């Protein structure tokens, strides 16, 4: 504002009156100020305008998820909003749709509003672009997925162990040909879950057959088509694991009742499937609450080294994952490592 005032030959108070549309400024003076504003690219900072002293918090945080319409992400958003409200802050929410360009756009919009911090479900790829914002004081916490290379707190579940245990469960019930439906492998969460699937097969001495795996799936219809193709093969799987709730819902629409099945989450599953679906359960509210705790601690001065918090999951047997396989098995599973 001082630069505009100097360029127009007026006081900073006069510039303030012009940009705020107040009366009492001569038309010729207002025209000089407006010309200087255009020439210098001045833009009023509405957040800074409201601050009463330097360094005051905006009491706004941003949350960027994959798709806020997905049940899991909606639960994360709801819990994060509650956590922000309890601390007297407002939550801005955006969706990246796993698009790096859109992720950058939304984050830029958040930081332009001087948010105190960001809770981020990162897309694939580098997040070094966040380092300047961090250097300026914006706190960042990742939730649900890690962002390798970004020096920040992270709250996730044990994705590797969850899928490993699901495959062990199916193996203990007599299954050796176990299919796997996964999302985009470049996403950290999807990669960890697929890694858990492969580790369980290796530990059980079962061959890892690429023909039984379908990766890169994003929608329910894609999962349904993948299941149909897997079961049409000459040597089809006798059990299937779905790597997320959307894929689980789609897979169930095409899965015959005699094929064993374990899904990841049940927020999007049909109300009363038959048989009831065995699931890996995680708690999105706990993830969001944990991320919010870390974020607000950073906002209020915590300078300890970044940490990764790994929350447990639960395998809930309901029937679909206990359908006996062709190799027998009484359901007794080996002890966890």
PyMOL commands that set and color helices and strands:
alter all, ss='L'
color gray80, all
select helices_A, chain A and resi 2-8+12-19+27-40+46-50+71-86+100-112+128-135+159-172+188-203+210-212+220-231+245-252+284-299+320-322
alter helices_A, ss='H'
color red, helices_A
select strands_A, chain A and resi 60-65+90-95+117-120+139-143+153-157+178-181+213-214+239-242+260-264+278-281+308-311+314-316
alter strands_A, ss='S'
color yellow, strands_A
deselect
rebuild
show_as cartoon
